[in-house]
């Protein structure tokens, strides 16, 4: 395992500025065809911490990769917390981001019910025979306005488990993209980074050696 400065490893080898950002929309309105990255947050219904179950976290990441491939968007970072999820993603090449996020939430809700042995409604993400949904209806979507904001959001994502007291170090949290950036780890979701670009080009990623 390479010796990595924690502060630098919060980000690791990033995509280029030109690969992540174009233009600067402002205000709180959603801009879903701005060709920008988006910092997305969605939560469990009433912030119930059901995602503390590692099986559901693994399921969510499998669904995320499936939806990422279907809608053809790039994932730059993620973290799954017990009651919410943060994503840093590009806009999809197929449909708008809202459609892709809805598909992800429905996919997780539909499959998560297998842990409770009851069918769900594909449209609402609710358990059959109950009015309790799996997710909150809405989600937070922030357009990333510049490269510095991109770096800040990625650091926020990776530090979230530490800030919440779930682990002492970002690399100890299994359900985030931190270890991809820190050690070129191949996880369940393809992360768009220089590591990934190197592998696509048949090159072996060169890890940081910082003592």
Buried (B, 14 or more C-beta within 10 A) or exposed (E): EEEBEBEEBBBBBBBEEEBBBEEEEEEEEBBBEBEBBBBBBBBBBEEBEBBEEEEBBBBBBBBBBBBBEBBEBBBBBBBBBBBBBBBBBBBBEEBBBBBBBBBBBBBBBBBBBEEEEEEBBEEBBBBEEEEEBBBBEEBBBBBBBBBEBBBBBBBBBBBBBBEEEEEEEBBEBBBBBBBBBBBBEEBBBBBBBBBBBBBEEEEEBEBBEEE
